[in-house]
Amino acid sequence: MAVHDECKLKFMELKAKRSFRFIVFKIEEKQKQVIVEKVGDPNRSHEDFAACLPDSECRYAVFDYDFVTQENCQKSRIFFIAWSPDTARVRSKMIYASSKDRFKRELDGIQVELQATDPTEMDLDVFKSRAN
């Protein structure tokens, strides 16, 4: 599975400049490559991000999660989310699962990985617990 250059460029912008809150990636099966489907401005929320993920299709996503530690320090973690809802086609799930590690290696700087099959597996509480 090829990775479109835009995927890496957008990720670098998120990582270095905090240009985006999230990026949603899609596998374009005919072209056999991962492309950028959607980006969210830095002022977008976790709810906006969750709303971008389709109910019955797989996606990869990156989310820049900001939080305050118990010591009152402002921090941020870059999450990689492998979204694979139960209602997605089996073929699609297999393609996303088999391409995930290679795609993730292209995005240097991911700090936390989440595998989610329904929205409850990536709600804000999950991000909070995994960020520390």
N, C-alpha and C positions, 0 to 999 in steps of 0.2 A: 504494500500500500504506500503510495507516494504521499508526501506532505507538501502542500502548496506553500510557497515562500511567504505568502501573506500571513499564514498561521504563526510562523516564527517571528515575523516582524511585529505583528500585533501583540504577541506575548512579550516581546522585549520592551515594547512601549508600556505595557501594563506593569512589568517588573521594574523598569528603570525610571519611568516618568509618572507612573500611576495615572496614565491617560484614561484608563477604563476601570470600571468596577468588576466587569466580567466579560468573558468571551465564550460564545457557544460555537463548537466545531461540529461539522457534519461530514460523514463519509459520502462522497459522490461515487456511487457504485459503478456507473458507466465509465467514468474517467479513472476509476481506481485511485482516488486521492482524497485526502482530508482537506476540507476548505473551511474558511471562516463563514459561519452562517449569520451571526449577530454579535454586536458589541454593545455594552452598556456603559453610559457615561459614569464618571466617578461619583456623581450624586445619586445614582440609582441604588435601590435597596435590595435586600435579600429577597423580598417578595417579588420585585420586578424580575429578578434573576429566575426564581422558581417558575414564574409565569411564562418564561421564554422556552422552557423545556416541553416538548410535545408529549401528550399523554400516552401515545402508543408507538413512538419511534425512539430509537437509541440516539444518544449524542455524547460527545465529550464536552466538558466545560472547564473553565478556569475561573475561580472567584477570588477576588482580593478581599479578605476578611479583616476588618479593623476591629480591635478590641482594647480594653484597658485591663492591665494585670492587677492582681491584688495589691501590688506595690504602687498602684496608680500610674503605671507607665503606659503610654500609648504605643501599641504594637500592631503589626499586621502579619498575616500568614497567607501564602498563596496556596489555595486548595485546587487540586485536580479532581474533577467529579466524572466518574464513568456512569452515565445515566442509561439504564437498561430496564425499562419498565416491563412488568410481567406480560403486558398486552402487546409487546412488540413481536414482530415476526421472528421465528427461530433463526432463520438465515441471517437476519440483521444482527441479532444478538451474537451469533457466532463470529460474524465479520468484525464487529466492534471488540469483542473479547480477544480475538486473535491479533488484532492490530494495536491494542492498547499500549502494551509495553514499548513497542517501537515508537509509537507517536509520542508517548510520554518522555522518552529519551531525547526527542527533538526539542522539548521545552525545558531548558536548563533553568532550574530555580524553583521547581515545585517543592513545597514543604510538607504538605499533607495530602493524602489520597483518600477519597471516599468512593465507595461503590454503592450506588443507590438503585433500587428497583421500584420504590414508590416515594412520594414526596416526604413522608415522615422520616425517611432515612437520611434526609439532608436538610431538616429544618434547622432553625437558628440554634436550638439547644445542642444539636449534634456538632455544629461548627464551634460553639463555645467550649464544649467538652474536649474536642480534638485539638483545639488551637494551643492549649497550654502544654 
